[in-house]
Amino acid sequence: MIILVKALVTTSLKYTAEIVSMARKIAYNLNIQFVHRGNFSLADLEEKFDTSGILVVSKDRFYVYIQGEDFFFHPGMAKMRIKGLKNGNNDQMISAMNLKSGDSVLDCTVGLGSDAVVANYVVGNDGKVTGLESNSLIAYVVREGIKEYENPSFTLTMAVKGIEVINADHRLFLKEIPDKSFDVVYFDPMFREPVYKSSGMMPLRKLANYDPIDINSVNEACRVAKKRVVIKERSNSDEFHRLGCIGTVAGKKSPIAYGYIAVGGDDN
Ligand SMILES: C[S@@+](CC[C@H](N)C(=O)[O-])C[C@H]1O[C@@H](n2cnc3c(N)ncnc32)[C@H](O)[C@@H]1O
């Protein structure tokens, strides 16, 4: 497990003994320091403790504060993508995965979880999506956000529910699991420069792990996947070649593409 040395846990400005006790417990479980909020602003705490993220525990939600921005779970673009799929449109990630109802997916870079939500919509109740995230604050907030998530749209709520988020580095996790544990293994590494400057992604960019995907992880992913390993990158990226992709799926003018390696003999 990756431990954020400089992270903190605190409470909202309004807190009860119960919230403090919950925050202390979370800090203990995450191996992160708990700090009493008192009347301090989050910016003050950030400066005083020179942190790289403060997990804030309040009555009704968890979020991470970092450099003036709040990171919390929301399905982001997943809502539009699911609407598109419902209307019979193609989704490039889903096509690259050749994903079907009932499949299992290991998302090795779950981040905010938008891709995981779209995959979970497609695999449905008979399938399973598991997400790995190396940053313990991101993993915590996304896992709890998924548990608490409710939306007037039953379809969206169901697409979010049931995704399992594990705080783990995929480089270690992949080595530990048996051959053919998942139908599809997926990687979406951080781009140094954002392709779309979506406001929802900005706090994530400040917290995230920027290490490139290593070839050993892709080799392990090929052992672990029954059908496909899929990697998201810029359309013109050399990474597809470096990591051994045999094909890519991309929209005509899209700056993003999905490279894939078909590992199963029968790819249906
Ligand atoms: C581009 S974001 C993923 C966005 C995600 N696909 C979505 O739809 O929200 C990449 C995420 O992977 C995480 N990450 C990077 N390297 C990792 C690793 N070795 N193991 C687990 N997570 C990793 C980063 O911290 C970041 O949160």
The ligand as an ORCA input file, in Angstrom:
! r2SCAN-3c Opt
* xyz 0 1
  C      -5.850      9.420    -15.220
  S      -6.283      8.922    -13.615
  C      -7.528      7.712    -13.918
  C      -8.850      8.322    -14.229
  C      -9.928      7.295    -14.269
  N      -9.776      6.392    -15.383
  C     -11.280      7.944    -14.281
  O     -12.098      7.627    -15.171
  O     -11.551      8.740    -13.375
  C      -4.980      7.857    -13.097
  C      -5.097      7.405    -11.654
  O      -4.291      6.253    -11.454
  C      -3.580      6.371    -10.242
  N      -2.351      5.568    -10.392
  C      -1.216      5.888    -11.067
  N      -0.309      4.914    -10.962
  C      -0.883      3.927    -10.211
  C      -0.423      2.647     -9.753
  N       0.806      2.204    -10.023
  N      -1.288      1.880     -9.039
  C      -2.539      2.333     -8.756
  N      -2.997      3.547     -9.127
  C      -2.195      4.333     -9.860
  C      -3.328      7.862    -10.105
  O      -3.062      8.228     -8.761
  C      -4.626      8.441    -10.649
  O      -5.585      8.596     -9.632
*
